[in-house]
Amino acid sequence: MGGLAATAAFYDVPFALGGNGAALALLCAWVTADLLTVRAGEEVDGDLIGTAAIAAAVALMPLAVPGASWIAGAVGVVAGFAIGLPLARMAPR
């Protein structure tokens, strides 16, 4: 909803599909713990290459789907990391 609200505020005609923003938010929140583990120099059991491929496909969705919003995707990435970072720091690794 935040991505669609940002898109509606940016464009004169507020028509956009914002599922890519929600998907990127969930993906970024999910991968944050693994990214912190990699940054600490530890080994990760997760498949970050597969995660990056899915993120790239969803992020490039506005190229293939008319109405998909770049702004919704960007807001989703920011929201995902904003929510995922505190949660990843609270959980034991």
DSSP file (Angstrom, degrees, kcal/mol; ACC not computed):
  #  RESIDUE AA STRUCTURE BP1 BP2  ACC     N-H-->O    O-->H-N    N-H-->O    O-->H-N    TCO  KAPPA ALPHA  PHI   PSI    X-CA   Y-CA   Z-CA
    1    1 A M     >        0   0    0      0, 0.0     4,-2.4     0, 0.0     5,-0.2   0.000 360.0 360.0 360.0 -34.9    0.0    0.0    0.0
    2    2 A G  H  >  +     0   0    0      2,-0.2     4,-2.3     1,-0.2     5,-0.2   0.889 360.0  50.9 -65.5 -37.9    2.9    2.4    0.7
    3    3 A G  H  > S+     0   0    0      2,-0.2     4,-2.1     1,-0.2    -1,-0.2   0.895 111.8  46.9 -66.1 -40.3    4.3    1.8   -2.8
    4    4 A L  H  > S+     0   0    0      2,-0.2     4,-2.6     1,-0.2    -2,-0.2   0.877 111.2  51.9 -68.6 -36.9    0.9    2.6   -4.4
    5    5 A A  H  X S+     0   0    0     -4,-2.4     4,-1.8     2,-0.2    -2,-0.2   0.909 110.8  47.7 -64.9 -41.1    0.4    5.6   -2.2
    6    6 A A  H  X S+     0   0    0     -4,-2.3     4,-1.3     2,-0.2    -2,-0.2   0.890 112.4  49.7 -66.4 -38.4    3.9    7.0   -3.3
    7    7 A T  H  X S+     0   0    0     -4,-2.1     4,-2.3     1,-0.2     3,-0.2   0.916 110.0  50.5 -65.4 -43.3    3.1    6.2   -6.9
    8    8 A A  H  < S+     0   0    0     -4,-2.6    -1,-0.2     1,-0.2    -2,-0.2   0.842 110.7  50.0 -63.8 -33.2   -0.3    8.0   -6.6
    9    9 A A  H  < S+     0   0    0     -4,-1.8    -1,-0.2    -5,-0.2    -2,-0.2   0.781 113.5  46.1 -74.8 -25.9    1.5   11.0   -5.1
   10   10 A F  H  < S+     0   0    0     -4,-1.3     2,-0.2    -3,-0.2    -2,-0.2   0.867 107.6  56.7 -86.2 -38.3    4.1   11.2   -7.8
   11   11 A Y  S  < S-     0   0    0     -4,-2.3     0, 0.0    -5,-0.1     0, 0.0  -0.632  71.4-136.5 -98.6 153.3    1.9   10.8  -11.0
   12   12 A D  S    S+     0   0    0     -2,-0.2    -1,-0.1     1,-0.2    -4,-0.0   0.893 102.7  48.2 -70.8 -41.1   -1.0   13.0  -12.1
   13   13 A V  S    S-     0   0    0      2,-0.1     2,-2.4    -3,-0.0    -1,-0.2  -0.875  84.9-149.4-101.9 104.5   -3.0    9.9  -13.1
   14   14 A P        +     0   0    0      0, 0.0     2,-0.5     0, 0.0    -6,-0.1  -0.375  48.3 130.6 -79.7  68.4   -2.8    7.5  -10.1
   15   15 A F        +     0   0    0     -2,-2.4     2,-0.3    -8,-0.1    -2,-0.1  -0.977  25.5 135.4-118.4 119.5   -3.1    4.2  -11.9
   16   16 A A        -     0   0    0     -2,-0.5     2,-0.6    53,-0.1    52,-0.2  -0.991  50.0-128.8-158.0 153.2   -0.4    1.6  -11.0
   17   17 A L  B     -a   68   0A   0     50,-3.2    52,-1.5    -2,-0.3     3,-0.2  -0.940  25.6-178.4-102.7 124.5    0.0   -2.0  -10.2
   18   18 A G    >>  +     0   0    0     -2,-0.6     4,-1.3    50,-0.2     3,-0.6   0.165  46.8 109.3-116.3  20.0    2.0   -2.3   -7.0
   19   19 A G  H 3> S+     0   0    0      1,-0.2     4,-2.3     2,-0.2     5,-0.2   0.810  76.9  61.7 -64.4 -28.0    2.4   -6.1   -6.4
   20   20 A N  H 3> S+     0   0    0     -3,-0.2     4,-2.4     1,-0.2    -1,-0.2   0.860 100.5  54.0 -66.6 -33.4    6.0   -5.8   -7.3
   21   21 A G  H <> S+     0   0    0     -3,-0.6     4,-2.1     2,-0.2    -1,-0.2   0.917 110.0  45.7 -65.2 -43.5    6.5   -3.4   -4.3
   22   22 A A  H  X S+     0   0    0     -4,-1.3     4,-2.3     2,-0.2    -2,-0.2   0.899 113.1  50.6 -66.1 -40.3    5.0   -5.9   -1.9
   23   23 A A  H  X S+     0   0    0     -4,-2.3     4,-2.3     1,-0.2    -2,-0.2   0.916 111.9  46.7 -64.8 -42.5    7.0   -8.8   -3.3
   24   24 A L  H  X S+     0   0    0     -4,-2.4     4,-2.7     2,-0.2     5,-0.2   0.861 109.9  54.5 -68.3 -34.6   10.3   -6.8   -3.1
   25   25 A A  H  X S+     0   0    0     -4,-2.1     4,-2.3     2,-0.2    -2,-0.2   0.941 111.7  43.7 -63.1 -46.3    9.4   -5.8    0.5
   26   26 A L  H  X S+     0   0    0     -4,-2.3     4,-2.0     2,-0.2    -2,-0.2   0.911 114.9  49.7 -64.3 -42.0    8.9   -9.4    1.6
   27   27 A L  H  X S+     0   0    0     -4,-2.3     4,-2.0     2,-0.2    -2,-0.2   0.916 112.8  45.9 -64.2 -44.2   12.0  -10.5   -0.3
   28   28 A C  H  X S+     0   0    0     -4,-2.7     4,-1.0     1,-0.2    -1,-0.2   0.895 112.6  49.8 -68.2 -40.1   14.2   -7.8    1.2
   29   29 A A  H  < S+     0   0    0     -4,-2.3     4,-0.4    -5,-0.2    -1,-0.2   0.877 113.0  48.6 -64.4 -35.8   12.9   -8.4    4.7
   30   30 A W  H  < S+     0   0    0     -4,-2.0     3,-0.4     1,-0.2     4,-0.4   0.870 113.5  44.3 -71.9 -37.8   13.5  -12.1    4.3
   31   31 A V  H  X S+     0   0    0     -4,-2.0     4,-2.3     1,-0.2    -1,-0.2   0.571  88.8  88.8 -87.1  -8.8   17.1  -11.8    3.0
   32   32 A T  H  X S+     0   0    0     -4,-1.0     4,-2.2     1,-0.2    -1,-0.2   0.888  85.8  51.6 -59.2 -42.3   18.3   -9.2    5.5
   33   33 A A  H  > S+     0   0    0     -4,-0.4     4,-1.8    -3,-0.4    -1,-0.2   0.905 111.3  47.8 -63.2 -40.6   19.4  -11.8    8.1
   34   34 A D  H  > S+     0   0    0     -4,-0.4     4,-2.5     2,-0.2    -1,-0.2   0.887 109.9  52.5 -67.2 -37.9   21.5  -13.7    5.5
   35   35 A L  H  X S+     0   0    0     -4,-2.3     4,-2.4     1,-0.2    -2,-0.2   0.887 108.8  50.0 -65.3 -37.9   23.1  -10.4    4.2
   36   36 A L  H  X S+     0   0    0     -4,-2.2     4,-1.5     2,-0.2    -1,-0.2   0.872 110.5  50.7 -66.6 -35.8   24.1   -9.5    7.8
   37   37 A T  H  <>S+     0   0    0     -4,-1.8     5,-2.1     2,-0.2     4,-0.3   0.917 111.4  47.0 -66.9 -43.4   25.6  -13.0    8.2
   38   38 A V  H ><5S+     0   0    0     -4,-2.5     3,-1.5     1,-0.2    -2,-0.2   0.898 109.9  54.1 -63.6 -40.6   27.6  -12.6    4.9
   39   39 A R  H 3<5S+     0   0    0     -4,-2.4    -1,-0.2     1,-0.3    -2,-0.2   0.832 103.6  56.1 -63.5 -31.9   28.7   -9.2    6.0
   40   40 A A  T 3<5S-     0   0    0     -4,-1.5    -1,-0.3    -5,-0.1    -2,-0.2   0.519 120.4-111.1 -77.7  -4.0   30.1  -10.6    9.2
   41   41 A G  T < 5S+     0   0    0     -3,-1.5    -3,-0.2     1,-0.3     2,-0.2   0.606  74.2 132.2  87.0  12.4   32.2  -13.0    7.2
   42   42 A E      < -     0   0    0     -5,-2.1    -1,-0.3     1,-0.1     2,-0.3  -0.548  61.7-100.7 -94.8 162.6   30.3  -16.1    8.1
   43   43 A E        -     0   0    0     -2,-0.2     2,-0.4    -3,-0.1    -1,-0.1  -0.596  32.4-147.2 -83.6 143.9   29.0  -18.8    5.8
   44   44 A V        -     0   0    0     -2,-0.3     4,-0.1     2,-0.1   -10,-0.0  -0.913  13.1-158.5-114.3 136.3   25.3  -18.8    4.8
   45   45 A D        +     0   0    0     -2,-0.4    -1,-0.1     2,-0.1    -2,-0.0   0.661  67.9  95.9 -82.7 -16.6   23.2  -21.9    4.1
   46   46 A G  S    S-     0   0    0      1,-0.1     2,-1.1   -15,-0.0     3,-0.1  -0.273  83.2-114.2 -74.6 160.7   20.7  -19.9    2.0
   47   47 A D     >  +     0   0    0      1,-0.2     4,-1.6     2,-0.1     5,-0.1  -0.763  38.3 170.4 -95.6  89.9   20.8  -19.6   -1.7
   48   48 A L  H  > S+     0   0    0     -2,-1.1     4,-2.2     1,-0.2    -1,-0.2   0.747  74.6  60.1 -75.4 -22.5   21.5  -15.9   -2.2
   49   49 A I  H  > S+     0   0    0      2,-0.2     4,-2.0     1,-0.2    -1,-0.2   0.920 107.1  46.0 -69.4 -42.6   22.0  -16.3   -6.0
   50   50 A G  H  > S+     0   0    0      2,-0.2     4,-2.2     1,-0.2    -2,-0.2   0.891 112.2  51.5 -64.1 -39.5   18.5  -17.6   -6.4
   51   51 A T  H  X S+     0   0    0     -4,-1.6     4,-2.5     1,-0.2    -2,-0.2   0.901 109.4  50.0 -63.6 -41.1   17.2  -14.8   -4.2
   52   52 A A  H  X S+     0   0    0     -4,-2.2     4,-2.4     2,-0.2    -1,-0.2   0.873 109.2  52.1 -66.0 -36.4   19.0  -12.2   -6.3
   53   53 A A  H  X S+     0   0    0     -4,-2.0     4,-2.2     2,-0.2    -2,-0.2   0.913 111.5  45.9 -66.1 -42.2   17.6  -13.7   -9.5
   54   54 A I  H  X S+     0   0    0     -4,-2.2     4,-2.4     2,-0.2     5,-0.2   0.919 112.7  50.9 -65.4 -43.1   14.0  -13.5   -8.1
   55   55 A A  H  X S+     0   0    0     -4,-2.5     4,-2.7     1,-0.2    -2,-0.2   0.899 110.4  49.4 -61.9 -40.5   14.7   -9.9   -6.9
   56   56 A A  H  X S+     0   0    0     -4,-2.4     4,-2.0     2,-0.2    -1,-0.2   0.909 110.8  49.9 -65.3 -41.4   16.0   -9.0  -10.4
   57   57 A A  H  < S+     0   0    0     -4,-2.2    -2,-0.2     1,-0.2    -1,-0.2   0.914 115.5  42.4 -63.9 -42.1   12.9  -10.5  -12.1
   58   58 A V  H >< S+     0   0    0     -4,-2.4     3,-1.1     1,-0.2    -2,-0.2   0.888 113.2  52.4 -71.7 -38.7   10.5   -8.7   -9.8
   59   59 A A  H 3< S+     0   0    0     -4,-2.7    -2,-0.2     1,-0.3    -1,-0.2   0.834 110.5  48.5 -66.8 -31.7   12.4   -5.4   -9.9
   60   60 A L  T >X S+     0   0    0     -4,-2.0     3,-1.7     1,-0.2     4,-0.6   0.366  80.3 104.6 -89.2   5.8   12.4   -5.5  -13.8
   61   61 A M  H X>  +     0   0    0     -3,-1.1     4,-2.6     1,-0.3     3,-1.1   0.827  67.2  66.7 -57.0 -35.5    8.7   -6.2  -13.9
   62   62 A P  H 34 S+     0   0    0      0, 0.0    -1,-0.3     0, 0.0     5,-0.2   0.741  94.7  60.4 -61.2 -19.2    7.8   -2.6  -14.9
   63   63 A L  H <4 S+     0   0    0     -3,-1.7    -2,-0.2     1,-0.1    -3,-0.1   0.829 117.5  27.6 -72.6 -30.9    9.6   -3.2  -18.2
   64   64 A A  H << S+     0   0    0     -3,-1.1    -1,-0.1    -4,-0.6    -3,-0.1   0.717 113.9  62.4-104.2 -26.3    7.3   -6.1  -19.2
   65   65 A V  S >< S-     0   0    0     -4,-2.6     3,-1.8   -48,-0.0     2,-0.2  -0.898  78.1-133.6-110.2 114.1    4.0   -5.3  -17.4
   66   66 A P  T 3  S+     0   0    0      0, 0.0     3,-0.1     0, 0.0    -3,-0.1  -0.454  93.5  23.6 -63.5 131.6    2.2   -2.1  -18.4
   67   67 A G  T 3  S+     0   0    0      1,-0.4   -50,-3.2    -2,-0.2     2,-0.2   0.194  85.1 130.3  97.6 -15.7    1.1   -0.3  -15.2
   68   68 A A  B <   -a   17   0A   0     -3,-1.8     2,-0.4   -52,-0.2    -1,-0.4  -0.543  54.2-132.5 -71.3 138.4    3.7   -1.8  -12.9
   69   69 A S     >  -     0   0    0    -52,-1.5     4,-1.4    -2,-0.2     5,-0.1  -0.786  20.9-159.6-105.8 131.7    5.4    1.0  -11.0
   70   70 A W  H  > S+     0   0    0     -2,-0.4     4,-2.4     2,-0.2     5,-0.2   0.855  99.5  56.1 -66.3 -36.1    9.1    1.6  -10.4
   71   71 A I  H  > S+     0   0    0      1,-0.2     4,-2.6     2,-0.2     5,-0.2   0.911 104.0  51.5 -65.8 -42.3    8.2    3.8   -7.5
   72   72 A A  H  > S+     0   0    0      1,-0.2     4,-2.0     2,-0.2    -1,-0.2   0.894 110.9  49.8 -61.5 -39.1    6.2    1.0   -5.8
   73   73 A G  H  X S+     0   0    0     -4,-1.4     4,-2.1     2,-0.2    -2,-0.2   0.913 110.8  48.3 -64.9 -43.1    9.2   -1.3   -6.2
   74   74 A A  H  X S+     0   0    0     -4,-2.4     4,-2.2     1,-0.2    -2,-0.2   0.911 111.9  48.8 -65.1 -42.4   11.6    1.2   -4.7
   75   75 A V  H  X S+     0   0    0     -4,-2.6     4,-2.7     1,-0.2    -1,-0.2   0.878 109.7  54.1 -64.5 -36.3    9.3    1.8   -1.7
   76   76 A G  H  X S+     0   0    0     -4,-2.0     4,-2.6    -5,-0.2    -2,-0.2   0.901 107.7  49.1 -63.4 -41.4    9.0   -1.9   -1.3
   77   77 A V  H  X S+     0   0    0     -4,-2.1     4,-2.2     2,-0.2     5,-0.2   0.935 113.9  45.7 -63.2 -46.3   12.8   -2.3   -1.1
   78   78 A V  H  X S+     0   0    0     -4,-2.2     4,-2.2     1,-0.2    -2,-0.2   0.923 115.2  46.7 -63.7 -44.4   13.2    0.5    1.4
   79   79 A A  H  X S+     0   0    0     -4,-2.7     4,-2.0     2,-0.2     5,-0.3   0.890 110.4  53.7 -66.3 -38.8   10.3   -0.8    3.5
   80   80 A G  H  X S+     0   0    0     -4,-2.6     4,-2.8    -5,-0.2    -2,-0.2   0.927 113.3  41.1 -62.5 -45.6   11.6   -4.4    3.4
   81   81 A F  H  X S+     0   0    0     -4,-2.2     4,-2.3     2,-0.2    -1,-0.2   0.860 112.3  56.3 -71.1 -33.5   15.0   -3.5    4.7
   82   82 A A  H  < S+     0   0    0     -4,-2.2    -2,-0.2    -5,-0.2    -1,-0.2   0.852 117.9  34.3 -65.6 -33.3   13.5   -1.1    7.2
   83   83 A I  H  X S+     0   0    0     -4,-2.0     4,-1.2    -5,-0.2    -2,-0.2   0.855 119.5  50.0 -86.4 -38.9   11.4   -3.9    8.7
   84   84 A G  H  X S+     0   0    0     -4,-2.8     4,-2.7    -5,-0.3     5,-0.2   0.831 100.8  62.3 -71.8 -33.6   13.9   -6.7    8.2
   85   85 A L  H  X S+     0   0    0     -4,-2.3     4,-2.0     2,-0.2    -1,-0.2   0.944 106.5  41.6 -63.3 -51.0   17.0   -5.0    9.7
   86   86 A P  H  > S+     0   0    0      0, 0.0     4,-1.4     0, 0.0    -1,-0.2   0.901 116.9  50.0 -64.2 -36.5   15.6   -4.7   13.3
   87   87 A L  H  X S+     0   0    0     -4,-1.2     4,-1.7     1,-0.2    -2,-0.2   0.900 110.4  49.6 -66.9 -39.1   14.1   -8.1   13.1
   88   88 A A  H  < S+     0   0    0     -4,-2.7    -1,-0.2     1,-0.2    -3,-0.2   0.854 110.0  51.1 -68.2 -33.8   17.3   -9.7   11.9
   89   89 A R  H  < S+     0   0    0     -4,-2.0    -1,-0.2    -5,-0.2    -2,-0.2   0.781 109.5  51.0 -73.5 -26.1   19.3   -8.0   14.6
   90   90 A M  H  < S+     0   0    0     -4,-1.4    -2,-0.2    -5,-0.2    -1,-0.2   0.849  97.0  78.6 -78.1 -35.1   16.9   -9.3   17.3
   91   91 A A  S  < S-     0   0    0     -4,-1.7     2,-0.2    -5,-0.1     0, 0.0  -0.500  88.6-113.4 -78.3 140.8   17.0  -12.9   16.2
   92   92 A P              0   0    0      0, 0.0    -1,-0.1     0, 0.0    -2,-0.1  -0.502 360.0 360.0 -70.5 141.3   20.0  -15.0   17.2
   93   93 A R              0   0    0     -2,-0.2    -2,-0.0    -4,-0.1    -4,-0.0   0.426 360.0 360.0 -97.8 360.0   22.1  -16.1   14.2
